[in-house]
């Protein structure tokens, strides 16, 4: 093996958390698996997280991918999957605070979330410049 084979460098923009589905679903949850697959395929629309402030749900998994934003910059499209009152639910957002919250949740609970999920609430924080920031709160 020559030195060239060992000289592999990651680009600065590579994010190992990106484009991952975290948390394996319990085998007894085939309806949640089918729901998740159909949301990712585009057969079922996810709710906009911004429209659901104060909603609580049990987070089971999430999907994140890099997208090009309308302003031409790169951003993250995050889809959250869970159950709300025993019904499957999905929320989508481009909030970097939600992305950061998911990184911290994965750090605390592990990349594979607990089989019973993690109870979270959607929060909105007002910033100094009168803009809004959306995030998750573990409850």
MIMI-351315 format. One line per 3 residues: for each residue x, y negated, z negated of N, C-alpha, C, O, CB. Coordinates in nm, 2 decimals. Atoms other than C-alpha are relative to their C-alpha. Glycine has a CB too. Example, Ala and Ser with C-alpha at 12.3 -4.5 7.8 and 13.67 -1.06 7.14 Angstrom:
! residues 2
0.09:0.12:0.00:1.23:0.45:-0.78:0.09:-0.12:0.00:0.19:-0.12:-0.07:-0.10:0.00:-0.12  -0.09:0.11:0.00:1.37:0.11:-0.71:-0.08:-0.11:-0.08:-0.03:-0.22:-0.09:0.04:-0.05:0.14
This chain:
! residues 139
0.09:0.12:0.00:0.00:0.00:0.00:0.09:-0.12:0.00:0.18:-0.13:-0.08:-0.10:0.00:-0.12  -0.08:0.12:0.00:0.15:-0.34:0.09:-0.06:-0.11:-0.08:-0.17:-0.10:-0.13:0.02:-0.05:0.15  0.05:0.11:0.09:0.12:-0.66:-0.10:-0.12:-0.07:0.05:-0.20:-0.12:-0.03:0.11:-0.11:-0.01
0.12:0.06:-0.06:-0.14:-0.79:0.14:-0.13:0.06:-0.05:-0.23:-0.01:-0.07:0.00:0.01:0.15  0.12:-0.07:0.05:-0.39:-0.53:0.02:-0.04:-0.05:-0.14:-0.16:-0.04:-0.18:0.02:0.15:0.01  0.03:0.03:0.14:-0.36:-0.65:-0.34:-0.03:-0.15:-0.01:-0.07:-0.20:-0.12:0.12:0.03:-0.08
0.02:0.14:0.01:-0.39:-1.02:-0.25:-0.14:-0.04:0.04:-0.16:-0.10:0.15:0.11:-0.07:0.09  0.14:0.04:-0.02:-0.76:-1.07:-0.28:-0.04:-0.11:-0.09:-0.03:-0.10:-0.21:-0.10:0.13:-0.02  0.04:0.11:0.08:-0.89:-1.40:-0.40:-0.14:-0.03:0.02:-0.20:-0.03:0.13:0.09:-0.13:0.04
0.14:0.04:0.00:-1.24:-1.50:-0.49:-0.01:-0.15:0.04:0.08:-0.23:0.00:-0.07:0.02:-0.14  0.02:0.14:-0.02:-1.37:-1.82:-0.35:-0.05:-0.07:-0.12:-0.11:0.00:-0.21:-0.10:-0.02:0.12  0.05:0.07:0.12:-1.45:-2.09:-0.60:-0.15:0.01:-0.02:-0.20:0.00:-0.13:0.04:-0.15:0.00
0.15:0.00:0.00:-1.82:-2.07:-0.51:-0.06:0.13:-0.03:-0.18:0.14:-0.05:-0.05:-0.06:0.13  0.05:-0.13:0.03:-1.85:-1.70:-0.58:-0.05:0.00:-0.15:0.02:-0.04:-0.24:0.10:0.11:0.02  0.06:-0.01:0.13:-2.08:-1.64:-0.88:-0.05:0.14:-0.01:-0.15:0.18:0.05:-0.12:-0.10:-0.02
0.03:-0.14:0.01:-2.10:-1.28:-0.99:-0.14:0.02:-0.06:-0.20:0.13:-0.05:0.10:0.07:-0.09  0.13:0.00:0.05:-2.43:-1.36:-1.16:-0.11:-0.01:0.11:-0.22:0.03:0.10:-0.03:-0.10:-0.11  0.09:0.04:-0.11:-2.58:-1.47:-0.83:-0.04:0.13:0.07:0.03:0.23:0.08:0.07:-0.09:0.10
0.06:-0.10:-0.08:-2.80:-1.24:-0.62:0.01:0.14:-0.07:0.04:0.24:-0.01:0.08:0.01:0.13  0.01:-0.12:0.08:-2.84:-0.98:-0.89:-0.15:0.01:-0.06:-0.21:-0.09:-0.09:0.10:0.00:-0.12  0.12:-0.03:0.07:-3.15:-0.82:-1.03:0.04:0.06:-0.13:0.11:0.16:-0.13:-0.10:0.09:0.08
-0.04:-0.05:0.13:-3.10:-0.77:-1.40:-0.12:0.07:-0.06:-0.23:0.06:-0.03:0.04:-0.12:-0.09  0.09:-0.07:0.08:-3.28:-0.54:-1.63:-0.07:0.11:0.08:-0.16:0.08:0.16:-0.10:-0.09:-0.06  0.07:-0.11:-0.07:-3.39:-0.20:-1.51:-0.13:0.02:-0.07:-0.15:0.01:-0.19:0.09:0.13:-0.01
0.14:-0.02:0.05:-3.76:-0.13:-1.55:-0.01:0.14:-0.06:0.05:0.23:-0.01:-0.10:-0.03:0.10  0.02:-0.13:0.06:-3.87:0.15:-1.77:-0.08:0.09:0.11:-0.16:0.03:0.18:-0.09:-0.01:-0.13  0.06:-0.08:-0.10:-3.98:0.45:-1.56:-0.16:0.00:-0.01:-0.22:0.02:0.09:0.04:0.14:-0.01
0.15:0.00:0.02:-4.34:0.42:-1.70:-0.06:-0.13:0.05:-0.17:-0.16:0.02:-0.03:0.03:-0.14  0.05:0.13:-0.05:-4.37:0.07:-1.54:0.00:0.00:0.15:0.05:-0.10:0.21:0.09:-0.11:-0.06  0.00:0.00:-0.15:-4.42:0.16:-1.17:-0.08:-0.12:0.06:-0.05:-0.17:0.17:-0.06:0.13:0.06
0.07:0.12:-0.05:-4.68:-0.12:-1.13:0.08:-0.13:0.00:0.07:-0.21:0.09:-0.13:-0.02:-0.08  -0.08:0.12:0.01:-4.43:-0.38:-1.25:0.11:0.01:0.11:0.15:-0.09:0.17:0.07:-0.01:-0.14  -0.10:-0.02:-0.10:-4.17:-0.23:-1.01:-0.06:-0.04:0.14:0.01:-0.11:0.22:0.06:0.14:0.01
0.06:0.03:-0.13:-4.41:-0.25:-0.71:-0.03:-0.15:0.01:-0.01:-0.21:0.11:-0.13:0.08:0.01  0.02:0.15:0.00:-4.51:-0.61:-0.81:0.12:-0.07:0.03:0.12:-0.16:0.11:-0.06:-0.04:-0.14  -0.12:0.07:-0.02:-4.15:-0.72:-0.83:0.05:0.02:0.15:0.09:-0.08:0.21:0.11:0.06:-0.09
-0.04:-0.02:-0.14:-4.07:-0.56:-0.49:-0.08:-0.08:0.10:-0.03:-0.14:0.19:-0.01:0.15:0.04  0.09:0.07:-0.09:-4.37:-0.72:-0.33:0.02:-0.16:-0.01:0.01:-0.23:0.09:-0.15:0.03:-0.03  -0.03:0.14:0.01:-4.28:-1.07:-0.47:0.13:-0.03:0.08:0.13:-0.12:0.15:0.01:-0.04:-0.15
-0.13:0.02:-0.07:-3.92:-1.03:-0.34:-0.02:0.01:0.15:0.05:-0.06:0.23:0.10:0.10:-0.05  0.03:-0.01:-0.14:-4.05:-0.92:0.00:-0.07:-0.12:0.06:-0.06:-0.15:0.17:-0.08:0.13:0.03  0.08:0.11:-0.05:-4.29:-1.21:0.02:-0.15:0.03:0.01:-0.22:-0.05:0.06:0.06:-0.05:0.12
0.14:-0.04:-0.01:-4.62:-1.02:0.00:-0.09:-0.06:-0.10:-0.21:-0.08:-0.08:-0.01:0.15:0.00  0.07:0.07:0.11:-4.72:-1.18:-0.33:0.08:-0.12:-0.04:0.20:-0.12:-0.06:-0.01:0.10:-0.12  -0.07:0.12:0.03:-4.64:-1.54:-0.40:0.02:-0.01:-0.15:-0.06:0.03:-0.23:-0.08:-0.13:0.04
-0.03:0.02:0.14:-4.47:-1.63:-0.73:-0.05:-0.14:-0.04:-0.06:-0.23:0.05:0.15:0.01:-0.03  0.05:0.13:0.05:-4.61:-1.92:-0.94:0.12:-0.10:-0.01:0.24:-0.05:-0.04:-0.07:0.00:-0.13  -0.11:0.10:0.02:-4.40:-2.24:-0.95:0.01:-0.02:-0.15:-0.08:-0.05:-0.22:-0.03:-0.14:0.07
-0.03:0.02:0.14:-4.24:-2.26:-1.29:-0.04:-0.13:-0.05:-0.09:-0.15:-0.16:0.15:0.03:-0.03  0.04:0.14:0.04:-4.29:-2.64:-1.30:-0.14:-0.01:-0.03:-0.18:-0.10:-0.11:0.05:-0.09:0.10  0.15:0.01:0.02:-4.67:-2.58:-1.29:-0.04:0.08:-0.12:-0.16:0.08:-0.15:-0.07:0.04:0.12
0.05:-0.10:0.11:-4.67:-2.34:-1.59:0.07:-0.03:-0.13:0.10:0.06:-0.21:0.03:0.14:0.04  -0.07:0.04:0.12:-4.50:-2.54:-1.87:-0.09:0.05:-0.12:-0.21:0.04:-0.12:0.02:-0.15:-0.01  0.06:-0.06:0.12:-4.58:-2.38:-2.21:-0.05:0.14:0.01:-0.09:0.20:-0.09:-0.12:-0.09:-0.05
0.04:-0.15:-0.02:-4.67:-2.04:-2.06:0.11:0.08:-0.07:0.23:0.05:-0.07:-0.01:0.04:0.15  -0.09:-0.10:0.06:-4.52:-1.76:-2.26:-0.02:0.13:0.07:-0.13:0.17:0.11:-0.02:0.02:-0.15  0.00:-0.13:-0.06:-4.44:-1.42:-2.11:0.12:0.09:-0.04:0.21:0.03:-0.09:-0.01:-0.01:0.16
-0.11:-0.10:0.03:-4.23:-1.11:-2.16:0.09:0.01:0.12:0.05:0.07:0.22:-0.05:0.13:-0.05  -0.10:0.00:-0.11:-3.92:-1.15:-1.93:0.06:0.14:0.01:0.12:0.19:-0.09:0.10:-0.10:-0.02  -0.06:-0.13:-0.02:-3.81:-0.81:-1.78:0.11:-0.01:0.09:0.21:0.07:0.08:-0.11:0.09:0.05
-0.11:0.00:-0.10:-3.59:-0.91:-1.49:-0.01:-0.14:0.07:-0.10:-0.22:0.05:-0.01:0.11:0.10  -0.01:0.13:-0.08:-3.48:-1.20:-1.27:0.08:0.03:0.12:0.16:0.12:0.13:0.05:-0.11:-0.09  -0.08:-0.01:-0.12:-3.34:-1.25:-0.93:0.05:-0.14:0.03:-0.03:-0.24:0.02:-0.09:0.06:0.12
-0.06:0.13:-0.04:-3.11:-1.54:-0.82:0.07:0.01:0.13:0.15:0.11:0.15:0.09:-0.05:-0.12  -0.08:0.00:-0.12:-2.98:-1.63:-0.49:0.03:-0.15:0.04:-0.04:-0.24:0.00:-0.07:0.06:0.12  -0.05:0.13:-0.04:-2.79:-1.93:-0.34:-0.08:-0.04:0.13:-0.10:0.04:0.22:0.15:-0.01:0.03
0.08:0.05:-0.11:-3.00:-2.14:-0.10:0.05:-0.14:0.04:0.12:-0.21:-0.04:-0.15:-0.01:-0.03  -0.03:0.14:-0.05:-2.96:-2.47:0.10:-0.12:-0.08:-0.04:-0.23:-0.05:0.00:0.04:0.00:0.15  0.11:0.08:0.05:-3.16:-2.74:-0.07:-0.04:-0.10:0.12:0.04:-0.12:0.21:0.04:-0.08:-0.13
0.04:0.10:-0.10:-3.35:-3.01:0.14:0.10:-0.11:0.02:0.11:-0.17:0.13:-0.13:-0.06:-0.04  -0.10:0.11:-0.02:-3.07:-3.26:0.07:0.13:0.05:0.06:0.22:-0.02:0.07:0.03:-0.06:-0.14  -0.12:-0.06:-0.06:-2.82:-3.02:0.23:0.10:0.06:-0.10:0.19:0.13:-0.06:0.07:-0.11:0.08
-0.09:-0.06:0.10:-2.65:-2.92:-0.10:-0.05:0.14:-0.03:-0.16:0.18:0.00:0.00:-0.08:-0.13  0.03:-0.14:0.04:-2.64:-2.56:-0.22:-0.07:-0.01:-0.14:-0.03:-0.09:-0.23:0.12:0.09:-0.01  0.07:-0.01:0.13:-2.87:-2.47:-0.51:-0.03:0.15:-0.02:0.01:0.24:0.05:-0.13:-0.08:0.00
0.04:-0.13:0.04:-3.01:-2.16:-0.68:-0.15:0.01:0.01:-0.22:-0.07:-0.04:0.05:0.04:-0.14  0.14:-0.03:0.01:-3.35:-2.01:-0.62:-0.01:0.12:-0.10:0.05:0.23:-0.07:-0.06:0.04:0.14  0.01:-0.10:0.11:-3.45:-1.81:-0.93:-0.14:0.05:-0.01:-0.23:-0.03:-0.01:0.05:-0.06:-0.14
0.13:-0.06:0.02:-3.74:-1.57:-0.96:0.00:0.08:-0.13:0.09:0.16:-0.14:-0.04:0.08:0.12  0.01:-0.07:0.12:-3.84:-1.45:-1.30:-0.12:0.10:0.00:-0.22:0.07:0.06:-0.02:-0.10:-0.12  0.10:-0.10:0.00:-4.04:-1.13:-1.35:-0.03:0.05:-0.14:0.06:0.06:-0.22:0.04:0.12:0.09
0.04:-0.05:0.13:-4.24:-1.02:-1.65:-0.14:0.04:-0.01:-0.21:0.07:0.09:0.03:-0.11:-0.10  0.14:-0.04:0.03:-4.57:-0.95:-1.81:-0.06:-0.11:-0.09:0.00:-0.15:-0.19:-0.02:0.14:-0.06  0.07:0.09:0.08:-4.82:-1.20:-1.94:-0.14:0.06:-0.03:-0.21:0.09:0.06:-0.02:-0.14:0.07
0.13:-0.07:0.04:-5.11:-1.05:-2.14:-0.01:0.13:0.07:-0.12:0.16:0.13:-0.12:-0.09:0.02  -0.01:-0.13:-0.06:-5.01:-0.71:-2.00:-0.02:0.00:0.15:-0.02:0.11:0.21:-0.11:0.09:-0.06  0.01:0.01:-0.14:-5.04:-0.83:-1.64:0.14:-0.05:0.06:0.20:-0.13:0.00:-0.11:-0.10:0.05
-0.13:0.04:-0.06:-4.73:-0.86:-1.41:-0.01:-0.15:0.04:-0.12:-0.20:0.08:0.03:0.08:0.12  -0.01:0.14:-0.04:-4.62:-1.22:-1.35:0.13:-0.03:0.06:0.23:0.04:0.03:-0.03:-0.09:-0.12  -0.12:0.05:-0.07:-4.36:-1.40:-1.14:0.00:-0.15:0.01:-0.10:-0.21:0.04:0.03:0.07:0.14
-0.02:0.15:0.00:-4.23:-1.76:-1.16:0.13:-0.02:0.08:0.22:0.05:0.08:0.01:-0.06:-0.14  -0.12:0.04:-0.08:-3.99:-1.93:-0.92:0.04:-0.14:-0.03:-0.05:-0.23:-0.06:-0.03:0.02:0.15  -0.05:0.13:0.03:-3.77:-2.23:-0.97:0.14:-0.02:0.06:0.21:0.07:0.09:0.01:-0.03:-0.16
-0.13:0.03:-0.04:-3.46:-2.41:-0.86:0.07:-0.07:-0.12:0.18:-0.13:-0.09:0.00:-0.09:0.13  -0.06:0.07:0.12:-3.38:-2.55:-1.21:0.13:0.06:-0.04:0.13:0.18:-0.08:-0.11:0.00:-0.12  -0.13:-0.05:0.05:-3.02:-2.52:-1.30:0.00:0.03:-0.15:0.08:0.11:-0.20:0.11:-0.10:0.03
0.01:-0.03:0.15:-3.12:-2.53:-1.67:-0.06:0.14:-0.02:-0.02:0.21:-0.12:-0.08:-0.11:-0.07  0.06:-0.14:0.01:-3.33:-2.21:-1.62:0.11:0.10:0.04:0.13:0.20:-0.03:-0.12:0.02:0.10  -0.11:-0.09:-0.04:-3.03:-2.05:-1.44:0.10:0.01:-0.12:0.15:0.12:-0.15:0.07:-0.06:0.12
-0.09:0.00:0.12:-2.80:-2.15:-1.74:-0.07:0.08:-0.11:0.00:0.15:-0.18:0.04:-0.14:-0.04  0.06:-0.07:0.11:-3.06:-2.02:-1.98:0.00:0.15:0.02:0.02:0.23:-0.07:-0.15:-0.05:-0.02  -0.01:-0.15:-0.03:-3.07:-1.68:-1.80:0.14:0.05:-0.02:0.15:0.17:-0.07:-0.04:0.02:0.14
-0.14:-0.04:0.03:-2.69:-1.66:-1.82:0.01:0.03:-0.15:0.08:0.12:-0.19:0.10:-0.10:0.05  -0.02:-0.01:0.14:-2.71:-1.71:-2.19:-0.09:0.11:-0.06:-0.04:0.19:-0.15:-0.04:-0.13:-0.07  0.08:-0.11:0.04:-3.00:-1.47:-2.24:0.07:0.13:0.04:0.07:0.23:-0.04:-0.14:0.00:0.07
-0.07:-0.12:-0.04:-2.80:-1.21:-2.04:0.12:0.03:-0.09:0.16:0.14:-0.12:0.04:-0.01:0.15  -0.12:-0.01:0.09:-2.50:-1.28:-2.26:-0.04:0.06:-0.14:0.03:0.15:-0.19:0.07:-0.14:-0.02  0.05:-0.05:0.13:-2.70:-1.22:-2.58:-0.06:0.14:0.01:-0.03:0.22:-0.08:-0.10:-0.10:-0.06
0.07:-0.13:-0.01:-2.92:-0.93:-2.47:0.06:0.10:0.09:0.02:0.22:0.09:-0.14:-0.03:0.05  -0.06:-0.09:-0.10:-2.70:-0.78:-2.20:-0.06:-0.02:0.13:-0.17:-0.06:0.15:-0.01:0.15:-0.05  0.04:0.02:-0.13:-2.72:-0.79:-1.83:-0.13:0.08:0.03:-0.22:0.04:0.10:0.11:0.05:0.10
0.13:-0.07:0.00:-2.99:-0.52:-1.86:-0.08:-0.03:-0.12:-0.05:0.01:-0.23:0.02:0.16:0.01  0.08:0.04:0.11:-3.26:-0.67:-2.07:-0.06:0.12:-0.07:-0.07:0.23:-0.01:-0.11:-0.10:0.05  0.06:-0.11:0.07:-3.42:-0.46:-2.34:-0.12:0.06:0.07:-0.19:-0.01:0.14:-0.04:-0.04:-0.14
0.11:-0.06:-0.07:-3.68:-0.21:-2.22:-0.13:-0.07:-0.02:-0.22:-0.07:0.07:-0.01:0.15:-0.04  0.12:0.07:0.03:-3.95:-0.41:-2.39:0.00:-0.14:0.05:-0.10:-0.21:0.03:-0.03:0.01:-0.15  -0.01:0.13:-0.05:-3.83:-0.73:-2.23:0.03:-0.10:-0.11:0.06:-0.06:-0.23:-0.13:-0.04:0.06
-0.03:0.11:0.09:-3.76:-1.07:-2.40:-0.11:-0.10:0.01:-0.14:-0.15:0.12:0.14:-0.06:0.03  0.11:0.10:0.00:-4.05:-1.30:-2.50:0.06:-0.14:0.02:0.15:-0.18:-0.06:-0.08:0.00:-0.13  -0.05:0.14:-0.03:-3.98:-1.65:-2.35:-0.12:-0.09:0.03:-0.23:-0.05:0.06:0.09:0.00:0.13
0.10:0.11:-0.03:-4.17:-1.98:-2.31:0.06:-0.09:0.10:0.18:-0.12:0.09:-0.04:-0.07:-0.13  -0.04:0.10:-0.10:-4.14:-2.22:-2.02:0.00:-0.14:-0.07:-0.11:-0.18:-0.12:-0.08:0.00:0.13  -0.01:0.13:0.07:-4.02:-2.56:-2.15:0.03:-0.11:0.10:0.10:-0.08:0.20:0.10:0.00:-0.11
-0.04:0.12:-0.08:-4.00:-2.91:-2.00:0.06:-0.10:-0.10:0.00:-0.13:-0.20:-0.12:-0.06:0.08  -0.06:0.10:0.08:-3.76:-3.16:-2.14:0.01:-0.13:0.08:0.04:-0.13:0.20:0.15:0.04:-0.05  -0.01:0.13:-0.06:-3.77:-3.53:-2.06:0.14:-0.05:-0.02:0.20:-0.04:-0.13:-0.10:-0.10:-0.05
-0.13:0.05:0.01:-3.43:-3.68:-1.98:0.00:-0.15:-0.02:-0.10:-0.21:0.00:0.08:0.04:0.12  -0.01:0.14:0.02:-3.30:-4.03:-2.05:-0.05:-0.08:0.12:-0.10:-0.19:0.10:0.14:-0.03:-0.04  0.03:0.08:-0.12:-3.36:-4.14:-1.69:-0.14:0.03:0.04:-0.17:0.01:0.16:0.10:0.03:0.11
0.14:-0.03:-0.02:-3.73:-4.04:-1.71:-0.02:0.12:0.10:-0.13:0.14:0.14:-0.07:-0.12:0.06  0.02:-0.12:-0.08:-3.67:-3.73:-1.50:-0.03:0.12:-0.10:-0.02:0.11:-0.22:0.13:0.04:0.09  0.04:-0.12:0.08:-3.77:-3.38:-1.62:0.09:0.11:0.03:0.15:0.13:0.14:-0.15:0.04:0.03
-0.08:-0.12:-0.02:-3.57:-3.06:-1.67:-0.08:0.11:-0.06:-0.13:0.11:-0.17:0.14:-0.02:-0.08  0.07:-0.12:0.04:-3.72:-2.72:-1.70:0.10:0.11:-0.05:0.21:0.12:0.00:-0.09:0.06:0.11  -0.08:-0.10:0.06:-3.58:-2.44:-1.91:-0.08:0.11:-0.06:-0.20:0.11:-0.06:0.10:-0.06:-0.10
0.07:-0.10:0.07:-3.67:-2.13:-2.10:0.04:0.00:-0.15:0.15:-0.04:-0.19:0.04:0.14:0.06  -0.02:-0.01:0.15:-3.70:-2.08:-2.48:-0.03:0.14:-0.04:-0.14:0.19:-0.01:-0.09:-0.11:-0.08  0.03:-0.13:0.05:-3.67:-1.74:-2.64:-0.08:-0.02:-0.13:-0.05:-0.09:-0.21:0.13:0.08:-0.03
0.09:0.01:0.12:-3.96:-1.70:-2.89:-0.01:0.13:-0.07:-0.08:0.14:-0.17:-0.14:-0.04:0.05
